[in-house]
Amino acid sequence: MPRMARPPDGKSIGQYVIGKSIGEGTFGKVKLGTHILTGEKVAVKILEKSRIIEVADVERVAREIHILKMLRHPHIIQLYEIIETSRQLYLLMEYASGGELFDYIVKHQRVQEVEACKFFRQIITAVEKIHDMRVAHRDLKPENLLLDDNQNIKIVDFGLSNTYTGRLRTACGSPCYAAPEMIAGHEYVPLLSDIWSCGVILFTLVCGYLPFEDPSTPKLYDKILRGDYTAPDHIGPMVADLIRAMLTTDPTKRLRISGIRAHPWYRGCLRAGGQPDIVFREGGCGVVTPCGCESMPSPWSPWVTLPAMSVAEQRAGDVSMLAGLHSPSVTPPMSPHSLLRRTQGLLPAKTKSDLLGLGVARVMPAPEVAGHEDEAIFLD
């Protein structure tokens, strides 16, 4: 149960001084918090109870908190403390100062394969941990991948996640990253659906744009269902092969985690001469699969990362202005979709009856959210 506290004066909560806003969500703002004694920075997610009215919203918040409390991994954002007042719920979380991976890709136009391999390995080890806990994320995309001050990945936003014991059927997430079996409204294996999303993320990392994109929603769905995409010539054959194996429309033939880990590109982006271009420290982050980071336990928080592969900071004005943001050393791909944009909502549907066309059905609820009907839809 969250610890009760007196309503704050707007400047502090618990042992933390509340600073500037660093984001905004459905139910409130995210602000920067600083511990009064240690000076440690945290992200303070402020949930306004007045906005959490519908039963489905209450269940979504409770489920996200439950899942965050379950997960401990260096590449998954950590929930440190929950403080409740009469009007707000404060979630004190790990602060990732590097911003979204989405913005990082936009700034650099695309990510060079050596660094993309590091990011991807960290994503995969975190996804593996999530599914080891029988949790499906269901909204993996660069906007939900943050970077810490050492440029290491942190997976965030478990608002559409759920626990599972078997297959799921709810269509949810973001359209361009959704697996074809989910688009079709079929039952899906949660891990394989998230692996598809990881394949889209990998393509976006090395190409700088989405593999499946169309201004027409029906045409977008058709491309995803057929696996209709074209890899540009500038990416290497090995990464193209890995992407192809992950973006297989038949989930029974899609590459599993073990296959991804065994793939030569994942094991260390090879030079033309066959020698590893990067070397990863085995077990560096304390998990079975090496992920490219160096980290160690800390008594203050579950994990504190040490510097890994640093990259030059680039501050190129308003990152929301996509045009013209590129690294001088990189030639942007000549494609009608060469500029990455934030994903748009998938469903024009507004009502429960409209959602049923995508095969929305009851699934296993999170243990602490009894009676929940999983009705999440595709979101931005």
Secondary structure, 3 states (H helix, E strand, C coil): CCEECCCCCCCEECCEEEEEEEEECCCCEEEEEEECCCCCEEEEEEEEHHHCCCHHHHHHHHHHHHHHHHCCCCCECCEEEEEECCCEEEEEEECCCCEEHHHHHHHHCCCCHHHHHHHHHHHHHHHHHHHHCCEECCCCCHHHEEECCCCCEEECCCCCCEECCCCECCCCECHHHCCHHHHCCCCECHHHHHHHHHHHHHHHHHHCCCCCCCCCHHHHHHHHHHCCCCCCCCCCHHHHHHHHHHCCCCHHHCCCHHHHHHCHHHHHCECCCCCECCCCCCCCCCCCCCCCCEEECCCCCCCEEECCCCCCCCCCCCCCCCCCCCCCCCCCCCCCCCCCCCCCCCCCCCCHHHHHHHCCCCCCCCCCCCCCCCCCCECC
